Every structure is written in C-alpha cells, then in structure tokens.
Amino acid sequence: MISTPYHQSVASTRTRSKAIRPLLSSVLWVALGCGSVAALAASAPGESETAITKAPALENGNIIGRHIFGLARDFQNDPLAYQGKSLFYQAQPTTLAVLSGDQKHALSIFDHEIGSVYITHYDKENTLPVDTEALPLEDIDGLSRPSAPQITPWKTTMVSETTLVNTADPASFIDEFKYYYKNKPDLVNPYNYGWPAEIIVLNAQGEAKVIKNFAMGRVSASHIVILPDQKTVYMLDTLHSNHLYAFIAKNAESMADGTLYVVNTQTDQPELVELGDRSALRVKFKLRKADFSSFFQSSPPEQGNCATGFNAITTTFGNECVKVVKKNAKYTGFMEPIRMAAVKGVNGLPGELLSMAYDSTNNQLILERKNKPAVKFPLFDNPQRNTRFSIEPAQAQ
C-alpha cells in the first residue's frame, strides 16, 4: 500500500510550486469496505472564474441509483484497482448543475492525478438525484488533475488538466498513472496530459462525452477566461510557469482549430508570441507516438555552456540545452509550451499569481497577485490577430 497520506489542507495543495507536484505516492489509498471511505485526493470547489450554480451535495461512497458515487475508474470504466482493491476519491469534487433542455444533471469533477467526471441524473422535478455514473474517458486517455470547471457560453463545461509532466523524464508520472491502464505502464503517453477539455451533455437523458482541446496547447492552465466573442481564450498557469497564454479560435464556440500564443510582458507593450497554428485533429495525430525526442534534441551543458546550435533555457524543469527538431517544429509549441516559450525568449510573469478575470466594464484582463497590486492588461480590437480582445494592439499598416 502507498503509505504517505495527505496531511496538508486542500487549499494548501493548490498553491503554486516551482517543483512538479507529488503524484499518487503522496496519497493514502484505502480499500472499499476497509473502514472509512478515503483514498484519492481532489481539489476544493470554487475555483472557476465564472459564477456557477452548485448542485446539491453528493457524498463520495453513496449509492445513487445503480452506481456508487466517487469510485475511481480505469480506462475501461471498471473500478480502478490498486493491488487488487477498489478505490474511492477522498475529497469531494467540484460539482456544477447543468441543464439539457429542462432536465437538470450534475457534473462532478474529481481533481486528482487520475481524475474522473461523474454525471448525476435527477428526477423530472429536478429535485432528487436518481442515478449517477462515471463518464468513460478511454477515448481521451483519461484525465489528470481536471480543475477550474466553468460553463462555457455555448453550454459545455470546460476544465483544464493542471498536471505537469516532465516529458524529458516522465518515469515517475508513468509509474503512478499506469493504474489507469490496469497497471500497464507501456500504455501511458505523457503527452496526453495537461490539456484543456470540454464535457458535452448531448441530450436530456444525460448522455455525455468528454473531448480534449488539443489545439489550445498542453498548457496546464489553472485559470481560463473565455471572452465575449466566444473564440478568444486566455489561459494562466499559476502552478508551474506563470505563463499567460492566448488561444484565438478560427470560429466562435469551437476550440477545434486556432492559434496558440504565449504573452510576452517583458516589452513596453505586451505582445503575442505565436507557439503554433494547427487543428486539434492534427495535434492529436502527432502526439500518438510522440516522445521528448520527437520535439527536442537535448545535450548536457559543457562547462556551463551549451553546444553550438543548442538553446540554453531555464524553466520549471531546470537548466537545459535543447534544439527544436525541425520536422516537428510546427507542433512543438503545442506539446512543449513552457520549453518553447523559453526558446523564444519569453519568461513567466513576475510575482505569485492568484487568479485571472475579465473586467467587461473597462475591457481589460485582471491578474491578481499575492501581496502586490493586480496587473491590468487593456484589450484591443486587433484584426491582424482575428480578435476584438487582443492583449497586443494592432500594428500600424
């Protein structure tokens, strides 16, 4: 049995750290029927940047209709097993009430290295839960640390995988996530984790699916703000890199295709530095058999210097000497946004960032910082970037 329990409060585990956060080895797993229902750790509610309607409380371990709420599931949607024992999530999920027509359902997001999404169905009066089930996640290879859920203007639920996997050295992540694949580490591809995702309720019966928005980048965002044009999205990583990203979709209400940027604030005027312009389908196809060497060559520094042709970068992963693999350069920014931002000379924002919000009155993006004044970025109509909400003003023609 994994022996070290969480002793921190949930709030304390959400603070930003320069080191990659501990995985399942920092969690006490408890078997079904062996005392209290306690196991996987999850995040606290209330992290969405959009006001949400909370559904009635659902308690982990309760039987609702045909299923047990809060039971962790593997890639075949069977109960997740550790050493042959079924496991529950310890902390309560973030739960949102959603409507499909006039019928209410509740979506419960379990923020853990091996995360889950439960949908709970209500009676015709929308008052009592009558059944619950874990959504199958095999098609997206599972979720890791799904966080910050919010209802989108087009009535889906967007979450972000805040997990950070060092793809240059992914052994520890693979060793923990293998339980999702019934203890088969060869099935774990580290590039499958760290993406924004959407939960789509398809009909009043509560049929639903989960998709990952691969065109938005593997940015491990802890905060996401969707602008009123319904195609411009800002994503903030407060847990790992302090990078602010912008995604501008080609079409409103669809994150399937668009351009990903990292925001450079080291210049007099913030600028959008492009990381990539590809459809989600192309990015998904590229990551299927990818590993770190697909995107970067790496070389150890010699006497503190990088070899000719290699870029010296310093990120949350440490000091590295890397060279972009040319044949996959169009995809590197999606797969490795932190390293690629460093290659392009973009550093994270200074200070300890806490949250991000859109101020519609003054048309500005506000980033709250700990013990420092908030950072405010005015937004501009920028036809060159195909958005009315650009952090970078249009350039003179």
URMOUR-V829639 format. One line per field, one symbol per residue. phi: phi as a letter, one per 30 degrees, with the letter a starting at -180 (. if undefined). psi: psi as a letter, one per 30 degrees, with the letter a starting at -180 (. if undefined). burial: # if it has 9 or more other ideal C-beta (glycine too) atoms within 8 Angstrom, else .. A space follows every 10 residues. Layout:
BEGIN
phi->???
psi->???
burial->???
END
This chain:
BEGIN
phi->.dccddcdde dddcddbdcd ddcddcbdcb deiciddbad cbcddicddc dbcddedbce jddbicbcdi ddbcdcided cbhicdbcdd ddddbcdbcb icccbbcccc daecdbbccc ccdddhccdc abadddbedc iibbhdbhda dddcicccbb dddbcdddbc eddddddedd chicddddce ddbjcdbbcc ddaddidbbb bccdddjcch dcbbbcdddi bcbcbccccb cidccbbcdd bdibcdalcc bcdccdcebe bccdclbade dddedddecd beddcbcbbd dchicddejc cdbbbddjcb cbbddddced cddddbdddd ddediccddd icdcabbccd dchbcccdbd hbddcccdcb dbedciacbd dcddddd
psi->kkfjlkflle effflkkflk lkbffgkkkk lkgibljkck kllllggkfk klkklkkkkk fkkjcflkkg kklafgglkk kjhgkkklke lllkkkklkj bgkklkkkjj jlejllkkkk kllffhekkf llkkkkgefg hlkjhklhkl klfgglkklk jfkjkjffig eeeefefffe hhhjfffjjf ffkglllkkj kflffgkllk lkiffflifh kfkkkklffg fkkkkkjffe fgkklkkjle kkgkgfkakk lkkjgflekk ljjkfljlle eeeeeefegk aefffkklkk kjhglllkfk kjljaffakl jlkkjefgef feeeeieeee eeeggkllkl ljkelklkjf egilkkjklk glllkkjkkl jjffghlghk fklkkk.
burial->.#...#...# ..##.#.... #.##..#### .#....#.## #####.###. .#..#..#.# .#.##.#.## #####.#.## ##..###### ########.# ..######## ########## ##......#. ##.##.##.# ########## ##...##### ########.# ..##.##### ##..#..### ########## #....#.### .######### #######.## ########## #########. ...####### ####.....# .#####.#.# .###.##..# ...###.##. #....#...# ###.##...# #####..#.. ########## ####.#..#. ###.#####. ...######. ....###.## .#..#.#### ##.#...
END
